[in-house]
Amino acid sequence: MAEVDIYAGICGFKTVVSSEDKGGYKAIINLESECPNWRSFNEILGGKEINVMAELFKDRKTGTLNSQVFDVALKTIPHISCPVISGVLKAMEVCTGLALPKGATITFR
């Protein structure tokens, strides 16, 4: 299991992403968010099994990305540069053992 706290920035909303490994590079995600848009996202994908390899990597044969996270985010999140998108993907990556848990930051000078 991986849990990520994300403070999105100027909007002031906090989102907690929980991701649970289901084996075979599959995971379940759930979000608790102050943001109504991320709550809508969670109503669609929360609790559903997701193929993490398809989320993180383009199809080798076609070069296309088959990401449910991006597809649903494009429909529910009006601000596509929101850092929660990366946090959701990183949580799934870590919980399935495809990455180590290390914090990442975006810092303005």
Secondary structure by P-SEA (a helix, b strand, c coil): cbbbbbccccccbbbbbbbbbcccccbbbbbbcccaaaaaaaaacccccccccccccccccccccccaaaaaaaacccccccaaaaaaaaaaaaaaccccbbbbbbbcc
